[in-house]
Amino acid sequence: MADWAALVTGGSSGIGLAIARALGEDGYALTVSARRPEKLEAAVEELRADGLEVHSVPAQMAEEEDVVGLVAAHRDKYGRMDVLVNNAGIGIGKEMDSIDTKHLDLQLGVNLRALIIATRESLPLLREAGAEHGKALIVNTASIAGKSGTPWLSVYSATKAAVINFSQATQKEVGEAGIQVTALAPAFVDTPMTDFVKGQVEAEQMIRPEDIAEAVRFLLRTSPNCLVPEIVFARPGDVDSP
């Protein structure tokens, strides 16, 4: 059994990979998941090459069986969970009168439904960690679009607003078990997910994935008496938009 263990979804690149690396460097045994096995394994091999303890579990987050199996695989491997990072997400931009139902369901499934299922499945382990250490952590990656709806990303905005609200509800329900819940709401981060907008916003002007990872480190270093329900990451001069 590991002394400390974390599960990170959407961990093959971008924010998830940066958070996984930070946690691994700080001594956490990791389960990292993503939907593309080859891409996931390539990312995990990089982490292992740096001496980090990483278990890779491919999963389609829109499928309940995969999410349930992911948490079970983490439990079987490490026997504990101190940190859950619900980071997997997808954004599909469309005009409102052209929203494709398939894409609507996919965003609801990955961004919200999977996060809820992963939280449900992880709570027994997180309760144990909270009882042992006085603090376990759930990090839910939302978006600044969840704070103020973004045109052409209406479904994505709605799911991320729901992530923020679900995070608040989870905290109220499980806080007494020593579990802290924080929603992260970043503006544009330089990841593959924001490639679609890099013709208008240069990558150099975006938030770094490492900025988000450092915020998770901060959350883990605060005392059990310090709850941070939400962190908004804005780009200078562009507070009200991604």
Disulfide bonds with the S-S distance in Angstrom:
none
